[in-house]
Amino acid sequence: MDAIKQNTGAAADGRKRAMGLLARATAAELQAGWLAIEPKPEVHPVRGPETGLVMVRGRIGGGGDPFNLGEATVSRATVRLGSGEIGHGQLLGNDRERARLAAVFDALHQRHEYAQVVEQLIDAVEHRIAAEDRKQAEETAATRVDFFTMVRGDN
């Protein structure tokens, strides 16, 4: 029983990672991934794609009382493959087609025959994000100012 729980936990962590990266994928990355899939699976919409608002909550000092910070625009979609797998896509912004494609790739990620193509897409997105983060860190480091204290006199 513990082995089943561990496998389920590992699968859930993998899906969570995949969904997080699919939400950050660009439209071009998702389109390129979709074009790489042959044969195309049968995809049926279950919900959406739709765009709405969610309330973003904050906490004073990170641990204080919660307060409503503001609203954020989100898009979401749910699809079902012809073989029965359900996929969900959720992302910030109002790009419904990106949400739909993210849901399709979430569903495809659950099928063994498509897992490699989806993993390649996810890895490409992860590498792009890491490169962007490195570039931003380098640009930030270039503006860093080091202050030091000089000791005066009596040495």
LOMAR-956611 format. One record per residue (C-alpha): residue in one letter; x, y, z. Coordinates in steps of 0.5 Angstrom, whole numbers, plus 500, padded with zeros to 3 digits. Example, Ala and Ser with C-alpha at 12.3 -4.5 7.8 and 13.67 -1.06 7.14 Angstrom:
PT  residuo  east  north   up
PT        A   525    491  516
PT        S   527    498  514
This chain:
PT  residuo  east  north   up
PT        M   500    500  500
PT        D   506    505  502
PT        A   509    503  495
PT        I   502    505  491
PT        K   502    512  496
PT        Q   509    514  494
PT        N   508    512  486
PT        T   502    516  487
PT        G   505    522  490
PT        A   511    522  485
PT        A   506    522  479
PT        A   502    528  483
PT        D   509    532  484
PT        G   510    531  476
PT        R   504    533  474
PT        K   504    539  479
PT        R   511    541  476
PT        A   508    540  469
PT        M   502    544  470
PT        G   506    550  473
PT        L   511    550  467
PT        L   505    549  462
PT        A   502    555  465
PT        R   508    559  464
PT        A   509    557  456
PT        T   509    562  451
PT        A   503    561  445
PT        A   509    559  440
PT        E   512    554  445
PT        L   505    551  446
PT        Q   503    551  438
PT        A   510    548  436
PT        G   509    542  441
PT        W   502    541  438
PT        L   505    541  431
PT        A   510    536  433
PT        I   504    531  435
PT        E   502    526  430
PT        P   497    523  430
PT        K   493    528  433
PT        P   489    526  439
PT        E   481    527  439
PT        V   480    533  444
PT        H   473    535  447
PT        P   472    541  451
PT        V   469    540  458
PT        R   469    547  461
PT        G   472    553  457
PT        P   476    556  455
PT        E   474    562  459
PT        T   477    568  463
PT        G   475    571  469
PT        L   478    574  475
PT        V   481    572  482
PT        M   482    575  488
PT        V   489    575  490
PT        R   490    575  498
PT        G   496    578  502
PT        R   499    577  509
PT        I   502    583  512
PT        G   510    581  514
PT        G   508    574  510
PT        G   505    571  516
PT        G   500    577  519
PT        D   493    577  518
PT        P   490    576  511
PT        F   488    582  506
PT        N   485    583  499
PT        L   491    585  495
PT        G   487    586  488
PT        E   484    582  483
PT        A   488    578  477
PT        T   485    576  470
PT        V   486    568  469
PT        S   484    564  464
PT        R   482    556  465
PT        A   480    550  461
PT        T   478    543  462
PT        V   479    538  456
PT        R   478    530  455
PT        L   481    526  450
PT        G   478    521  446
PT        S   481    516  450
PT        G   478    519  457
PT        E   484    523  460
PT        I   482    529  463
PT        G   487    535  463
PT        H   486    542  466
PT        G   490    549  464
PT        Q   490    555  468
PT        L   494    561  467
PT        L   495    568  469
PT        G   492    573  463
PT        N   487    573  458
PT        D   489    568  453
PT        R   484    562  452
PT        E   488    559  447
PT        R   494    558  451
PT        A   489    555  457
PT        R   486    550  452
PT        L   493    548  449
PT        A   496    547  457
PT        A   490    543  458
PT        V   491    539  452
PT        F   498    538  454
PT        D   496    536  461
PT        A   491    531  459
PT        L   497    528  454
PT        H   502    528  459
PT        Q   498    522  462
PT        R   498    518  456
PT        H   505    514  455
PT        E   505    514  448
PT        Y   505    522  448
PT        A   509    523  455
PT        Q   516    524  451
PT        V   513    529  447
PT        V   510    533  453
PT        E   516    532  457
PT        Q   521    535  451
PT        L   516    541  451
PT        I   516    542  459
PT        D   524    541  459
PT        A   524    547  453
PT        V   520    551  457
PT        E   524    550  464
PT        H   530    551  460
PT        R   527    558  457
PT        I   525    560  464
PT        A   532    558  467
PT        A   535    562  462
PT        E   531    568  463
PT        D   532    568  470
PT        R   540    568  469
PT        K   539    574  465
PT        Q   535    578  470
PT        A   540    576  475
PT        E   546    578  471
PT        E   543    585  470
PT        T   541    586  477
PT        A   548    584  479
PT        A   551    589  474
PT        T   547    594  478
PT        R   549    592  485
PT        V   553    597  489
PT        D   558    594  495
PT        F   559    599  501
PT        F   564    598  505
PT        T   567    602  512
PT        M   573    605  512
PT        V   577    605  519
PT        R   579    612  521
PT        G   586    614  524
PT        D   588    610  530
PT        N   591    603  527
